[in-house]
Amino acid sequence: MVAAVVLIRAIPGDVPALARRIAGIAGVAEVYSVSGDWDLIAVLRVKEYDRIAQIVTEDIAQVQGIERTNTLTAFRVYSRQDLERAWDMFD
């Protein structure tokens, strides 16, 4: 599984409606409303890197109400479970 985070700045208006439209796109796992320089964060989870490009440049780009995006592609995931398993080898 490949993951990416898309930071989204909305044109002033209805951020909740924009979030719902983005959440309905195949490959978008979650959409969070956030404070700060960005209005929304969309988390993508797909099987292939090429699908990230399609979702961001074709699907999300078509959604009205977006001013700007910034996409961060994940290389590796670190979680509490991964860390616990790493320490298990010393038992």
FENNOR-V190345 format. One line per field, one symbol per residue. ss: DSSP state (H for helix, E for strand, - for the rest). psi: psi as a letter, one per 20 degrees, with the letter a starting at -180 (. if undefined). burial: # if it has 24 or more other ideal C-beta (glycine too) atoms within 12 Angstrom, else .. A space follows every 10 residues. Layout:
# FENNOR-V190345
ss=???
psi=???
burial=???
This chain:
# FENNOR-V190345
ss=-EEEEEEEEE ----HHHHHH HHH----EEE EEE------E EEEEEE--HH HHHHHHHHHH HH---EEEEE EEE------H HHHHHHHH-- -
psi=ppqqpopppq ppcnghhggh ghhippiogq ppprrbiqhq pppporhqhh hggggghggh hippjpgqqp poppgqpprh ggghhhhhii .
burial=..######.# ....#..##. ###.#.##.. #......### ######.... ##..##..## ..#.##..#. #......... .......... .
